[in-house]
């Protein structure tokens, strides 16, 4: 089942970086791990971002090599994944 998350997007525009959130949908069966990610807070402080007081998590997926930084604590993201998988599913899910 797919579940929505807000991915942290960082775009390098030369001397400045644009930081934004983009809604993406992830297949819950491809999630390997979800961990709290405090390392992004220092980066957001340096970049003077308005997201510096938010919590972020790192999602590791089994079909890509890069981890995804998403808005929300690991516990919040886990509850979203759990809700997505508790409902009806297809026979081959």
C-alpha positions in Angstrom: 0.0 0.0 0.0 1.2 3.5 -0.8 1.5 6.1 2.0 2.2 9.9 1.6 5.2 11.6 3.2 6.8 15.1 2.8 10.3 14.7 1.4 13.0 17.3 2.2 14.3 18.6 -1.1 17.6 20.5 -1.3 18.4 22.1 -4.6 21.8 23.7 -5.1 21.4 27.0 -7.1 25.0 28.1 -7.1 25.8 30.2 -4.1 22.5 29.4 -2.4 20.5 26.3 -1.7 16.7 26.1 -2.0 15.1 24.0 0.6 11.5 22.8 0.2 9.1 19.9 1.0 7.6 17.7 -1.7 4.8 15.2 -1.1 5.8 11.7 -2.4 4.1 8.3 -2.1 6.1 5.3 -0.9 5.2 1.6 -1.1 5.0 0.3 2.4 6.4 -3.1 1.4 9.6 -1.4 0.2 10.5 0.2 3.6 13.5 -1.4 5.3 13.9 1.0 8.2 12.8 4.4 9.7 15.1 6.3 12.0 15.1 9.7 13.6 17.5 12.0 11.8 18.9 14.9 13.9 21.8 15.6 11.6 19.6 17.7 9.3 18.9 20.3 12.1 22.4 21.7 12.0 22.3 22.0 8.2 18.9 23.8 8.3 20.2 26.2 11.0 23.2 27.1 8.7 20.9 27.6 5.8 18.6 29.8 7.8 15.6 27.7 6.9 12.2 28.0 8.5 12.1 24.2 8.9 14.9 24.1 11.6 12.4 23.5 14.4 10.8 20.5 12.8 11.7 16.8 13.3 12.9 14.7 10.4 13.4 11.0 9.8 15.5 8.9 7.5 13.7 6.2 5.5 15.7 3.4 3.9 14.1 1.6 1.0 15.1 -1.7 -0.5 14.9 -0.6 -4.2 17.1 2.5 -4.1 20.6 3.2 -2.8 19.9 6.7 -1.3 18.0 7.2 1.9 15.1 9.6 1.9 14.8 12.5 4.5 11.1 13.1 5.4 9.3 15.4 7.7 8.1 13.9 11.0 9.6 11.7 13.7 10.3 8.0 13.2 7.3 7.2 15.4 5.0 9.5 13.4 6.1 7.9 10.1 5.8 4.4 11.5 2.2 5.1 12.5 1.5 6.3 8.9 3.0 3.1 7.5 1.0 1.0 10.0 -2.3 2.7 9.0 -1.5 2.1 5.4 -0.9 -1.6 5.9 -3.8 -2.3 8.3 -6.6 -1.8 5.7 -7.7 -4.0 2.9 -5.0 -5.3 0.6 -4.8 -7.1 -2.7 -4.2 -10.8 -2.7 -0.7 -10.4 -4.1 0.4 -7.6 -1.8 
